[in-house]
Amino acid sequence: MALGFIKKMFSFGKDEQAAPVVAPEEVIVPTDEQAIEERQREESTVELAPEIAEEAEPSTAEQAETAADEAADARAVLETLRDQEDSLPTSITDDIVGRHEDEAAETVEDVLSDEDQQALAIADEQHPATDEVSNVAPPEPGREPVLPAGFSTTATRAPEPVAEPEKRLTWIERLRRGLARTSAQLSSQITALFTKRRLDEDTLQDLEDLLIQADLGVETALRITDTLSSERYGKDVTGEDVSRIMAGEITKVLSPVAKPLELDLNHKPHVILVVGVNGTGKTTTIGKLAAKLSRSGLKVMLAAGDTFRAAAIEQLHIWAQRTGADIVSSKLGSDAAGLAYEAYEKARASGHDVLIIDTAGRLQNKKELMAELEKIVRVLAKLDPDAPHTVLQTLDATTGQNALNQVEIFRNIAGVSGLVMTKLDGTARGGILVAISAKHKLPVYFIGVGEGVDDLEPFNARDFAEAIAGLQTPNK
Ligand SMILES: Nc1nc2c(ncn2[C@@H]2O[C@H](COP(=O)(O)OP(=O)(O)OP(=O)(O)O)[C@@H](O)[C@H]2O)c(=O)[nH]1
């Protein structure tokens, strides 16, 4: 630093007009404002210096005279430095004088005696330039700082919060969460209804309305109110009493339909035709089923029978790859029944255990859809009169009442033999499954509780009923 400072003094000395003599004591402990001013002056000097030098090139005699003056100044400054080296604020002055080092180096060498230069070199060592200090490596991210020697602290640093890995919910938790809106709404309305009220005809009627609004259907609503009435008529009733009776009655409705999907493996392959409105989860459910069956050691073939949508064909290819199933597909727009027939023949010839056929679900063009599905069923029956052995319909749990109409339609078109309700992990309106079961009594094989390959669970009547009623089975 000291050498830099002396060099600066000499560069100023080259231009008497632009560089007023700075008294050493003014410079030794400058304030920040002074340093800034100094810097500004310095910058203007740098710009002016070449022009001035051009106009008035000093003679050799003048140069010698100036050098002698500069040497005298330098010695004075050096003396001061020797006395006060330790108090110099290096960060400020070095920044200013560093700019002139090259310019002044020559003059320093010319003017200062060897002894003086040595002294300056020592001073420099003791006050290293700021940019050398700023080269300290930045701390490693996440590394705890360790105080350098000579420092201490009593403060303890709070440990960095460690982000918890997001816990994957179990299927029952996802089901409960999906049905939470239905159950929470029902519970709060029921609680409000029975607060300080005895069970009478009016409260029973109000309860029946609430249950119908929750999509449970008239039949199930009546079962619940009848049971409640026979157990508690004229007595005080709590919300919990109603939830318990509701869960019991819903279980009774659902138990007969909670059946496993029965595979007749004598058929080789057992043919499952999957139908349902677009977006209800047909392709995803096929992928999940293929995963379960392949894992259990069965040979599975898929048929991309939704020839209407390129994305559906592509999606099924991805699922086949993921699950190790074989796949038969054809060009976009080709005849779906022809493809189903070809897939059936191939699966038979290659000894596949299960063939799962995807289909289009364009309800907007009901006539075409009906013709296409009927044709698929017809051509499959040519190879085996019992085929398709299962006609599985997917229902989207978020659609509510509309799902009831969809079952009606597909039952008539394709002879649906069983159901899968998907998206029960979303904001589901699961009550409709109770109404569908009470009306159609079709087996419900599985429920979809997510988009992942393992998010398909066998349907369990009690779990489902308790989730709707907002009850929790211990240990689940
Ligand atoms: N959250 C959730 N999403 C699901 C579930 N099942 C399917 N999905 C999603 O629903 C969307 C539609 O599913 P698809 O399997 O393509 O439905 P699709 O009936 O085959 O529809 P198309 O191919 O249009 O005929 C996709 O984004 C799926 O990931 C489920 O159980 N839970």
The ligand as a Gaussian input file, in Angstrom:
#p B3LYP/6-31G(d) Opt

LIG

0 1
 N      -55.705000     -38.119000      -9.885000
 C      -56.000000     -39.140000     -10.696000
 N      -55.882000     -38.972000     -12.030000
 C      -56.192000     -40.022000     -12.836000
 C      -56.636000     -41.252000     -12.317000
 N      -56.861000     -42.072000     -13.379000
 C      -56.581000     -41.381000     -14.501000
 N      -56.166000     -40.135000     -14.185000
 C      -55.787000     -39.045000     -15.079000
 O      -56.904000     -38.680000     -15.859000
 C      -56.494000     -38.242000     -17.136000
 C      -57.260000     -39.017000     -18.211000
 O      -56.901000     -40.369000     -18.088000
 P      -56.845000     -41.313000     -19.365000
 O      -56.398000     -42.641000     -18.876000
 O      -56.116000     -40.700000     -20.481000
 O      -58.369000     -41.343000     -19.723000
 P      -59.050000     -42.001000     -20.992000
 O      -60.396000     -42.395000     -20.563000
 O      -58.175000     -43.049000     -21.558000
 O      -59.137000     -40.773000     -21.938000
 P      -58.926000     -40.749000     -23.509000
 O      -57.556000     -41.269000     -23.765000
 O      -59.101000     -39.311000     -23.819000
 O      -59.991000     -41.606000     -24.062000
 C      -54.985000     -38.472000     -17.195000
 O      -54.353000     -37.259000     -16.909000
 C      -54.738000     -39.465000     -16.077000
 O      -53.446000     -39.351000     -15.557000
 C      -56.753000     -41.379000     -10.876000
 O      -57.149000     -42.396000     -10.319000
 N      -56.418000     -40.286000     -10.132000

